[in-house]
Amino acid sequence: MNAPWPASRPDYTDIATCAAGELARWNVPGLALGLWQDGHVETFGFGVASTATRQLVTPGTLFQVGSISKVFTATLVLRLVEDGALTLDTPVIDYLPDLPLADDEARTRVTLRHLLTHSAGFEGDRFTDYGRGDDALAKAIAEFGTLRQWSAPEALYAYCNTGFYLVGRVIEVMMKRPFETVLKERLLDPLGLTSTVLFADDAITYPAAVGHTREHPGAPFTISRPYALPRCVNAAGGIISTVGDLLRFAALHIGDGTIDGTRIIDAASARAMREIEIEAPGIGVARGLGWAIEEVDGVRIVRHGGATNGFQASLVVIPERRFALAMLTNCGHGSAAMQEIECWALEHYRGLTITDPAPVEAPASALDAVAGVYERHDMRFTIARAGGRLRIDRVSTEDGEDAEQKPMFAVPVAGELAFLVTEGRLKPEQVDFIPAAGDRSMFFRCWGRLAARRPDDDADGRQAGKSKKKGQ
């Protein structure tokens, strides 16, 4: 592949034409887009905020930004560190002595640094609703003893929403106020983010988009319900905002902690947030404090995406090139349109070309070696060799019901453990395998999440990965 995806991108003349073209190409209901270049801001709205009301998207339309919220939370943590209220490397149990974790050693070692870099090692996905009360986070954390500990702290990168729940709880315990109050008073208000909220009953007082899903390509859109996320999710993904406010947040980081002559965080803190803390080369991931980090043509880019029920969001920041791109969409496949727009914008405005890793040939024995059945609490993957690539069959096991999903196909890209999914997803994504160690089995890392290989034979009594499915 080793070229911008897809190779057939139209030759757009400007960013507005590009955004409108990709909106139509991917059949996305609505998109808001903003550019920050050398202090100059441009914002646009395309399509509709709701397919039911046909309300138009404007630059002032609010969207759920999902996990971009994590960078806000990390920025707040650095501000509180500067104030002396927190430290990054103090064990969390010093702040929360009653913290329950399944692994006693991890419980004594986990720090805010581990949580902010997705390296705490415990299961990262739990979206149970503990109510709207100020005790929602406390109730969520009280059940952390039932989260699987996949690895020791610092050992592996694995995307971890629950780690940011814990960050939020530390903040509210140490500041003696709800997380949302602290975030507003210490970051949102000083930044002047007047269109950024955390609750649905606040969002409804603004022009706000609704999320959309559909069962399959070509099917009609359905408005995503419920709209609101559980309150305990707020520190990890609860922010609802506009592209203008996201660009103002980006400008803070481009300015190394200063905006409009006002310092919000120290320059050293802003720079530390975009230094690499942990890497996962097999999936092309490097993480700082909150930010995802990548190098393109020798230039460091920091970014974060967001995905909630019917929304997709992206914030891309290049501090050394004084550039930021914010995009908000209101459907589950908006990420494909955003990737196309991002590739065009980075190349057009800053001469940077994003490429996918190039496929390599791998012997059949290497593909068979990683084949098998891999499981996590919400998904089962059955992986087998299919010619010179892998076939990945997926079954969602959430709520105790099995639901088959479209199979994915992945080609090897580096060594014998890293692969690029080229079919079965809207856009290429990297996955990898982590060898067995000690008494644990091999892991499959997909979408940043870990699944463990089942040690026994598959349900048919054959060695998993040796069986062949029709059409392989």
Secondary structure by P-SEA (a helix, b strand, c coil): ccccccccccccccaaaaaaaaaaaacccbbbbbbbcccbbbbbcccccccccccccccccccccccaaaaaaaaaaaaaaaaccccccccccccccccccccaaaaacccaaaaaacccccccccccccccccaaaaaaaaacccccccccccccccccaaaaaaaaaaaaaaacccaaaaaaaccccccccccccccaaaaaacbbbbbbbcccccccccccccccccccccccccccccaaaaaaaaaaaaacccccccccccaaaaaaaaccccccccccccccccbbbbbcccbbbbbbbbbcccccbbbbbbccccbbbbbbbccccaaaaaaaaaaaaaaacccbbbbcbbbbbbcaaaaaaaccccccccbbbbbbbcccbbbbbbbbbcccbbbbcbbbbbbbcccccbbbbcccccbbbbbbcccccccccbbbbcccbbbbcccccccccccccccccccc
